[in-house]
Amino acid sequence: MRHLEVGDDFRFGCDRSGDFAFLQDSGAKHGFTVEAANTVAENGERISSTRLRQVLAEGDFILASLLLGRPFSITDAWSMASSWAARLERRPPMCSSSA
């Protein structure tokens, strides 16, 4: 990874203790840059991943599409991984069938 872009209120880790400053320090140590994305609002309402998850949980796919700025779609992880691997001309690792 060379660059990481996160939302302006991004938090992670135990008790959401990881923040932008932590990521910047980590980037300086490990050779990647970090940038904070600006808040995006529509009709005075902040568009966020939390808002999008709420809209999807309510089943409002039309509003989800409006918030995303593109049609909402669902793709399973395996299809996505296979697609990325194909673009890289590599096969994804196969899971071991041994238990």
N, C-alpha and C positions, 0 to 999 in steps of 0.2 A: 504494500500500500504506500502510495506517495502523498495522498491528500485525503483529508476527512472533513466533510461538511456536516454540521449538526445544527439543529434548531437553536434559536437564541435562549431557550429555557431548558435545554437538554440536560438531564441528570441521569446517572446510572449508578449501579452498585448498591452495597448495603446501605440502607436508609437514604438512598439517593445522594450519597456523599460525593460521588464522582461528578465533577463539573467541567466547564470549559477550560478553566485555568489548569486543572489536572491534565486534561487532554493536550493542552499546549505544551506543558512540561514534558509529557510523555513523547510528544511528537519531536521536540528538540533532542531528546535522548535517543530516539529510535529512527530519526530521519524522515519524518513526514510532517506536513503542514496541516494546520487545523483552522477552519474558517467557520464563523457563525452566520447562518442564514438569517435574513431579516424576516420578521413576522409578516405574514400575508393575511389581509382581511378582505372580506366581501360584505358590502352593506353594513359596515361597522362591526362585523363579527369575525373574530380570529379564526382562521382555518388552521387546524392542528390535527395531528394524528389521533389525539384523544377525541376530538369532535368527529373525525371520520369514523373511528371505531363505534362511537355512539350511534351515528347515522346508520351504519351497516347493521348494528345489533337491532335497530328498529325496522330493518328491512327496506329502508328508503334508498333504493339504488339510483333513482333519478337524482336525488340531492347529492349522493356520493359522487356521481359522475360530474355534477356541477362543481363540487368542492375540488375534485381531482383535476378538472380541466380537460378530461378525456373520458371516454366510456369506461365504466367500472368493469373489471374482468377478474376471474379467478384462474390461476394456473397452479397446478400441483408442483411441489418442490422437485420431484424427479424429472418432470418435463423441463423445468427451468434449468436444472443442473445439466441435463443431457444437451439442451440447446446451447448453453454456455460452453460446454466441453466440445461440442461440434464446431463452434466458432473458433475455438483454440486448437482444433484438430487433435483433441485428446479424448480418450474415453474416460468416463467417471470411474472411480474405483468401485469394484463390486463388493457387496457385503459378504462376509464369510458365512457359510451355511452351517458351520460346526457350532455345537452348543457347549 
